[in-house]
Amino acid sequence: MPRTPDQTALRAQFPALHQGRAYLDNAAGGLLPQRAIDAVTAHLTRYGATNASAVHAPGRTLADLRRQAREATAVFLNADPQDVALASSATTLAFRLSAAFARLWCPGDEVIVSGLEHEANASPWRELERVGVKVHVWHARQPDMRLNPDDLAALLSARTRLVAVTAASNVLGVAPDLPAITAQVRAAGAWTVVDAVHAAPHTLPDVQAWGADFVTFSPYKVFGPHLGSLWVRGDLRGGLPWPKLSFFDPADIAGIEHGTPSFELLAGWLATLDYLRELGGADTLTREALVSAYGHIHTLETPVADALLNGLLALPNVTVYGPRDAQGRVGTVAFRVNGQTPTQTGLHLSDQGVDVSSGHFYAVQPLTDLNLYPEGVVRASIAHYTTEEDIARLLDALR
C-alpha cells in the first residue's frame, strides 16, 4: 500500500504554495494539486472542446469520462451514481431544484432557512415566495451563533415542506449536528437540503449518515476545478419537475445538469480524487480510502485550527465572532481588528504576505443578525496543507 504523505511532501504537490505566501482564504476556493492541473491541461490539449458521442472514438472516451466523474463523486458522497449531478456550480443546481419545488408547492406551504446560510442555500428557497410559499428563518443563538433544536421545533408545522441548513458556516465555521436536525425535520414530514460546500474540504460528506434529502457541494472547495454537485435522494428524483430538455426521462439526473459538461473540469476533479485516494494510502478510489484520507486531513488540521482560533482570541485588539472553542466548528474564523475596517485589515495582511479575505461572503443572514452586514468581517480559513507557521505569520502581522 502506498504511504500516506507527510505534510511537507503533501504541500509540495500544490504549486500555488511555492510562492512564499500564507494562503488563508481556503473558504473561497481550495488550491489544486499538480496532477489536477495537469489533467485539465492534458484534456484540453488532446480533445479541445470535443463533445461526447456514441459514434467516434474521442466522443466515446468523453462519455466514459462523464460516467467516471459521476461514479467517483458518488463514492465521495457515499451515494449512488444515478443520484449525483455535476454542473457549473452548487448555486446553479440549487436554483434549478428551486424551480422544481415551485411546480410542486403553493400558497400555504412553508420553508425554513437556517440563520447560518450562505445565500446559495437561502436565495433559491426565498424564490418560492413568488408562488406564495412562506419562508421562515431559524435564527442562530448569539453570541456563539449555534442552532438550537427548540427554536426549530417552534417553526416546524404540518405545512413545512423544506428545511435548509449548512453542514458548516462559510463565515463563522459553525458545524451543526446534521443527523439530529434531519431526524427532527423528517419526523415533522419535511425534507432537508444540506449545503456541504464549506464542510466538504474538512469533513467527508456522507449523505447516508446525514439523513438529508438533498445535498450540495463544490469540488472547487475540495482542491478541484470550478464545479458544483447536487445529490438527490433516489426515491425523490423521478418526482421533481425541474426544467429540462424535453427528451430527458424525468428520473434522469442529467436533466438538471443543463447543457454540455465541462469535460476538462471533470478530468481535473477525477485527478483531485486520485490525490485524495493517495492521501488515504490506497491503490484504488474507494470509500475506505477517502475515510482514511479525511482522517489524515483531520489530524493535520486540528492543531492548525486550534492555533488560529486561540491565537486570535488572545489578541487584545481583535474581536472574534462565533464559537470561542473548537467544539462543533471547522477551521474558519471571522474577526475584526479594532479601529480598522475589514478591507483595511485584509489589505494590510496581504502586504505582509498573508492572504485572507474580507466582506460578507454571501453569508447575509448570520452577519445581519450580528449587525455586521454589509461591511462584514475578516475571514481566515485553513485547509489540510496550512501550517502553524502560516498562522504565526497571520498573528504576528496583527499585533
Protein Blocks (a to p, Z undefined) as FASTA:
>chain_A
ZZdddfklmmmmmmklmnopacfklmnoccddfklmmmmmmmmmmnomaccdfkbmmlmm
mmmmmmmmmmmmmmmnopafklpccdfbfklmmmmmmmmmmmmgcehiacdddfkbcfkl
mmmmmmmmmnopacdddddddfklpacfklmmmmgcfklmbdcddfbdfklopacdfklm
mmmmmmnopacdddfklmmmmmccdfklnopabdcddfklnopacdddddddfklmmmmc
cdddfklcfklmklmngpaddfklmmmmmmmmmmmmmmnopabdcfklmmmmmmmmmmmm
mmmmmmmmmmmmmpmkbccedjfbfehpacddcdddehiafklmmmmmmmnopacdedjk
opamlmmmnopafnbpadddddfkbcfklmmmmmmmmZZ
